[in-house]
Amino acid sequence: MKKNIIAGLDLGTTKVCAVIAEHVDSNVNILGFGVSPSEGLTRGLVANITKTAEAITEAMNIASNRAGLTIKELNVGVAGEHITSLRHRNYVTINNPDHEISQADLDRLRQDVYSIRIPSDREILHIIPEEYFVDHTGGIDDPIGMSGSRLEAVNHVVLASVPAIQNIKKSVERAGFIPKELVLQPIASSLSVLDENEKDLGVALIDIGGGTTDLAVFHRKSIKHTKVIGVAGNQVTNDIRETLGIITSEAEKLKIEHGFATESAMLHDEDIFIKAVGARGNIKVPLSLLTQIISVRMRELFTLIDNELRNSGLKNKIKAGIVLTGGGSLLTGCEELASEVFGLPARIGIPLNLGTGLSKEIESPEFATVAGLIKGVPGKDVEDVYTKATKEKKNKVNNIFKKLTDFFESL
């Protein structure tokens, strides 16, 4: 029996994550995963193709060895400040004799979006329908089979820099793999950490990585807004480095082992002894000082996002609150600080419904993107493996039933 195998690759600024999974019925079983240090990317952009390719190779080798499988095609996460988005409304007329809307009409509607004028250095990464209209009646999720003379859609269109996308593809190809689908990282993360009720009620997903922080807003089960912000975990590390006069690796270690996002999350103050450069020897740092350094930058980040939500007109639609994910969300007190800044409930987003296998090992916010990359590709005219398998099974049953009916009618 042919296995439904899918692989995801998260190209992060601090690390590259690879996951190989098998789709079985409605479950995703993790067969293998690998993580390697990332030295070829800066704020979500490929700065060195050779180093990026080497990191991809290392992560995929680890994942492949654990899975016992050789994979060629990968779904790849995309981020960076070059990402922009817009809303576009378009329509097509239905010319069928019975005016019944078919998949071909949806394909025409989607293809029409590619005719919009965009800068020459940009390309369309995603076309995600927010809502369909049939003869000016809206609120339709799936118009196939409905009757009408005009099919209309409001689409969330994600644009990316052509050179940035080309560099990602070159890096993956140089590592010996084929980039099957490119997926915006916050959209991928949403597939693994959000449930349908949150998307319906209104939720903001904030994925805090090393180089960028990604935002995705959902309302009435549709994506409404995406944004990539160039403030993230590495800026926090750099603040610690510059303020305390220590090397980057020590600053990162300090952040991970002793970092708090807010002073209220501290149980008590204490002194931390860390290595300094040169003749300074070990230096003593109060935990409260470290927390203040981290808190200032995290508060700035959340304030930037809050302003983005207000400017987009979506702040009042976020009834389910804030979901924080990514490695940066692991700072103790991150939820409390987010609730304070946004004035909304907040929780940490952990990958959901990963089935069996090695799933327990990637049930962490830092693996949200790569966990989403193995669940599907939103906004594409490609059936996910669950739907495809179900339809194939249904078609086989229908074909058998038809043959039996034809046989008995011929008697």
N, C-alpha and C positions, 0 to 999 in steps of 0.2 A: 504494500500500500504506500502511495506517495505521501511523504510528510509535508506539511505546510510549515516550512522553515523561513524565518525572517530575522534579519540582523539590523541592529541600530548602532549608530556611531555619534557620540556627542563630542564635538570638538570644542573643548573649553579652553579658557585662557590659562588655567592652572593645571588641568589634567584632561586627558582623552579617555573616554569611557566607551567600551564596546560590549554589546550584549547579543547573544544568539539565543533565539527562543523558538519553540514549536507551538503552533496553534492547534489545540485539540478541542473540538466542539466550541464551547464558549470560554475556554480557559487558555491562558498563556503560560506555558511552562518554560522556565529559564533553564537552558541547557549549559550555558557557559557565559562568563563575563570576564572582562579584563580592564585594568586601569594602568595608564602609564603617565609619567610627568609630561606636561605640555610646555615646550620652550619655543615653539614656532608661531604662536598666536599672541596678538596684542589687542585687548578690548574687543575680542570676537572676530578680529580680522587676521588673515594669514599674513605673517610678516616674513616667514622663511619657509618656503615650500619643502625643502629637503628635511628640515627638522620636524615639520608637521607630518610629513610622510613617514618618517622614522617612528614617531610617536604612535601613528595609526597602525603601523606594522606590528609594533610591540604589543599594543592593546589587543589587536585582532589575533595575534599568535597565542596570547594567553587564553582568550575566549575560545578560540578554535581547539586548543589542546584540551581544555576542560570539557568542551562539548563533544569532542571526537569527530568533528565535522569540518570540512573545508568550505568556506563561504566566499562567494565572489561579489554578490550584489548587496549594497548597504543603503539603508535609509539614514540620511545625514542631517543633523541639526544645524541650523543657521542662526547666527545672531550678529550683533554689531550695530553701531549707530547709523550705518548706511540704510537700515531698514526704515521704511515709511509705509503708511497705509492711507487709503481713501475709500469713500463709499461711492458706489456707482450704480445708477438705476438704468436699466435697459429693457427692451421688449422685442418680441418677435410675433408675427401673426401666424395663426394656425389655419392651414389651408386644406387639411384633410376633409374628405367629403362628409364625415360624421363629426368633424371638429373635436375629435378626441385627442388629448395631449399625450404624446409618446416620449420615450427616451430620446429619440432623434430631435424632438423640439427642444428638450433641455440642452442637448449638445449644441444646437444652433444658438441658443440663448447664451450659453457659456462662451462659445467661439466669438460671438459678437463683442464680448468684453475686450478681446484682444485688439479691437480696432480703436480703442480710446487712445488719445494722444498722451504720451509720457515722454520724459526726457530721454535722449538717445543713449545715455549711459545707465539707464534703468531697465529692468525687466520684471515681468510679472512672476512672482513666486507662488502666490495663492490667489484663487478666486473662490471665496466661500459665500454661498448664498445665505443671506440673513432671513429673507422672507420672500415668498412668491405671491403674485397677484394674478388672478384669472378674471378677465373682463372687469378690472378695477376693484375686485373683491380681494382683500389682503388676508394676512394671517394664515397662509397656507404653507405647510411644511413640505408636502409631497404632492405635486399637481398631476402626476401621471395617472391617466385614466379619467381625469375630469374633462368636461366638455366646455369649450369656449372658443372665441375667435382671436383673443389676445392674451399672450403669456408674458408676464413681466416679473422682474426680480430686482431686489435691492442686494447688492453684493459688497462684501468686505474684500477689498483688493489689496494685497500686500506686495509692495515693490522692493526690489533689492538692487544693489549696485552690480552692474555687469562684471567689472573687474574682480570684485570681491567673490562673486559666485564662481567665476572662472578659476580663481586661485584655489578655492575649496575643491572644485572638481579635479584640478591638476594634482593637488596633494593626495586625494583619494586614489586617483589613477596611478600616480607614481608609486604608491604603496602596493599596487597590484590589484586594486578593487574597482568595481563599477558603482558610481553613485546612482542608485536607482531612483530615489526621490529625495528632494531637499525640502525640509520642513522647518518652519520658523520655530525656534526653541520654546517660547512660551505656549505656543499652540500644542506642541508635542507634550510639554509638561501638563497641560490641562487635561489631556487624554488619560493621564495616569493618576492625577491627584484630586480631580473634581468629580462630584456626582451630578446627575442630571437635575436633581432638585435645586442644587446651588446655582447651576447655570440658568435654570428657569427663574428663580427668585431674583437673581442678580448678584454677581460675585466678581471680585477683582483678584486675579492671581498675580503674585509678585515673586518672580524667580530670581533670587540673588546669587549670582555667580561670582567668579573671580574678577573678570574684566568688565562685565556689563550686568545690569539688572533689567530683566524683561517683564513687561506688563501686558496682561491680556484681560479684557473686561467682557463678561458675558451677561446677557439679559434675555429672558424668554427663550432660553436654550440656544441662542445665536450669539456669535462673537460680534461685539460692537466696536471694539477699539484695541489696537496693539501699539506698543511703544517700546523702544530699546533705549535705555539710559546709560550713559558712560560713567556711572558711579557705582562701585560694587566692593566686593571683599578686598581686592588688592589696594584700593584707596585707604581702607581701614588699616591694613598692614603697613602701608607707607606712612600714614600718620603716626603710628606707633614707632616706626623706625626713625623718622625725623625728630619727633619730640624727645625720645629717650636716647637717641644717638647710638643705636645698635644696628647690627646687620639684618638684612631682610629675613633670613631664615630664622633668626632668633625672634624677630617681631612676629612672624607667622606662628611660631611655636607658642609664643606668649598669648596671642589672640585665641588660638585653639584650646589651649590648656587652662587659661585663666580668664578668658574674655567674657564680659557681661555687656548687654546692650543698654542697660539702665541700672543706676545705683540702687534702686529699690529691689532689684533681683539679688543683690549681695546679702549674704547672711551676716557677715561681719567683715570689717576691714583687716587686712594683714599685709605684711611686707613680703615681696617676692624678690629673690636674688637671681640676677641674670648676668650672663657674660657680656662684658663690654669690649670694645676694640682698643688695642694698644696697651698703654700703661695704666689705664683706668681700673683694671682688674674687675672683680665682680661689683655690680652696683645694686642698690636696694631701691625697689620701686613699690610704693604703696598701691594696693589693689584698687583703691578708690581713684587714684590718678589714671591708672590704665583704663578703668571703666569710663571715666570722663572723656578720655581721648576717643574711645570707641563710640560712646553715646552721641557725641557731637556729630560725627560723620553719619551715623545711622539715622539720627534725627533729621539731618540735612537731606538724606536720600528719601526718607518717607515724606518729608515736606515737599520735595520736588514732585513726587508721585501724586501726592494729594492735590497739588496745584494742577497737574496734568488731568486728573479726574474732574476737577471743577471746571477747567477750561473746555473740556470735551462735553460738558453738560451731563455727565453720567454719574456723578457722585451720589445724587439722590436716588439712583436706581439700584444701588448696591445694598440690597436688603439682607443678603446672606453673609455679608461681611468680607473680610480679607483672608486670603489663604497665602501663607508664606512658604516658599520652598527654595531649593537650591542650597548649596553649602553654606552660604551666608546666613541662612535662617537658623543654623544650629547654635548661634550665639544665645546663651541663656538670657532670658528677658526680652527676646525679640518680639514675642507676641504681645507682651505688656506695652512695649514702646509703640508698636503699631496701633494698638487699640487707643492709646493716648493721643497719637498724632491724627489718626483718621476719624476718631470718635465712633468707631465701629468694632464689633467683635472680630477677633483674629484667631486663627489656628495655624498649626504647622501642617503642611501638605506632604503626606507620605504615599508612595506608589501603592495603589489598591488593586486587588483582584489579579495577582500575578500567578496564581495557581501553585503548582508544585515545583520540584527541581530545586534550583538554587535561589528561589525567589526571596527567601528570608535574608539572604546576604545583600540584596539591593533594595530592601525596604527602608530606605533612608531618603530624606529630602534631596541630597546631593545627586541621587540617581533618578530624579523625577523626569528629566528630559529624555534620557536614554530608555527609560521604561515606557515612555509614551511613544517613542519611535518604533517600537515593536508592536504597537497596538493598532496602527492604521495611519492613513494619510488623509486628513480632512480636506474637503474642497476639491478633490481630484475625481475625475471620471473613472475611477478604478474601484471595483468592489473590494471590500475587505474580505479576508479569507473566510470569516464566519458566514457572511451573506452569500458569498460565492458557493461555499460548500453546501449551504442549505438549499440554494436554488438548483444546484446540480442534482442533489438528491431528489428534490421535488420533481425536476424534469424527468429523471429516470423513472420515478414512480408513474408519472403521467404517461410516459411513452409505453411502459408495460401495460398500463390500464387500457390505453388506446389500441394496442396490438390485440389484447384479449377481446375488447369490444368488436374490433374488425373481424376477428376469427369467428366469434359466435354469430355475428350478422351474416357471415358468408355461408353458414351452415344451412 
